[in-house]
Amino acid sequence: MPELCRFDGIIIYMYFEDLEGHNKPHVHVWFGDYNASIAIDGQILAGRLPVKQLKKVSLWLSIHEEDLYKAWNLAVRNQHFDKIPPLE
């Protein structure tokens, strides 16, 4: 499970060949005991996060949307992708 980014205690991953379960391009997010699958468009597909962290992740997703779709297209073909910078 390759790590895309880490900031403010939030860890964001994207799995290789992750087409089962959620059909939308998405990331997996962990924060403490919380975890969620969140589509690149910001829709929560499964799980939950505290509101503050969800807002940060949503902002990060919107800022890096193009890079995230590039990473997704590589990941579903089981190809490595680059990390994406955190929020500043």
For each residue, the residues with C-beta under 8 A, 3 or more apart:
1: 13 14 15 28
2: 13 14 15 16 75 80 81
3: 6 11 12 13 83
4: 12 13 14 27 68 71 81 83 84
5: 11 12 60 83 84 85 86
6: 3 10 11 12 86
7: 10 56 60 86 87
8: 53 56 86 87
9: 31 32 53
10: 6 7 29 30 31 53 56 57
11: 3 5 6 29 30 31
12: 3 4 5 6 27 28 29 57 60
13: 1 2 3 4 27 28 29 30
14: 1 2 4 18 27 28 68 71 72 75 81
15: 1 2 18 28 75
16: 2 75 76 78 79
17: 75 76 77 78
18: 14 15 21 22 26 75 76
19: 23 76
20:
21: 18 37 46
22: 18 26 37 39 45 46
23: 19
24: 39 40 41 43 45
25: 39 40 68 69 72
26: 18 22 37 38 39 40 45 72
27: 4 12 13 14 37 38 40 61 68
28: 1 12 13 14 15 35 36 37
29: 10 11 12 13 35 36 37 38 47 49 53 57
30: 10 11 13 34 35
31: 9 10 11 34 35 49 50 53
32: 9
33:
34: 30 31 47 48 49 50 53
35: 28 29 30 31 47 49
36: 28 29 44 45 46 47 48 49 54
37: 21 22 26 27 28 29 44 45 46 47
38: 26 27 29 42 43 44 45 57 58 61
39: 22 24 25 26 42 43 44 45
40: 24 25 26 27 61 65 68 69 72
41: 24 61
42: 38 39 58 61 62
43: 24 38 39
44: 36 37 38 39 47 48 54
45: 22 24 26 36 37 38 39
46: 21 22 36 37
47: 29 34 35 36 37 44
48: 34 36 44
49: 29 31 34 35 36 53 54 57
50: 31 34 53 54
51: 54 55
52: 55 56
53: 8 9 10 29 31 34 49 50 56 57
54: 36 44 49 50 51 57 58
55: 51 52 58 59
56: 7 8 10 52 53 59 60 87
57: 10 12 29 38 49 53 54 60 61
58: 38 42 54 55 61 62
59: 55 56 62 63 87
60: 5 7 12 56 57 63 64 86 87
61: 27 38 40 41 42 57 58 64 65 68
62: 42 58 59 65
63: 59 60 87
64: 60 61 67 68 84 85
65: 40 61 62 68 69
66: 69 70
67: 64 70 71 82 84
68: 4 14 25 27 40 61 64 65 71 72 84
69: 25 40 65 66 72 73
70: 66 67 73 74 81
71: 4 14 67 68 74 75 81 82 84
72: 14 25 26 40 68 69 75 76
73: 69 70 76 77
74: 70 71 77 79 80 81
75: 2 14 15 16 17 18 71 72 78 79 81
76: 16 17 18 19 72 73
77: 17 73 74
78: 16 17 75
79: 16 74 75
80: 2 74
81: 2 4 14 70 71 74 75
82: 67 71
83: 3 4 5
84: 4 5 64 67 68 71
85: 5 64 88
86: 5 6 7 8 60
87: 7 8 56 59 60 63
88: 85
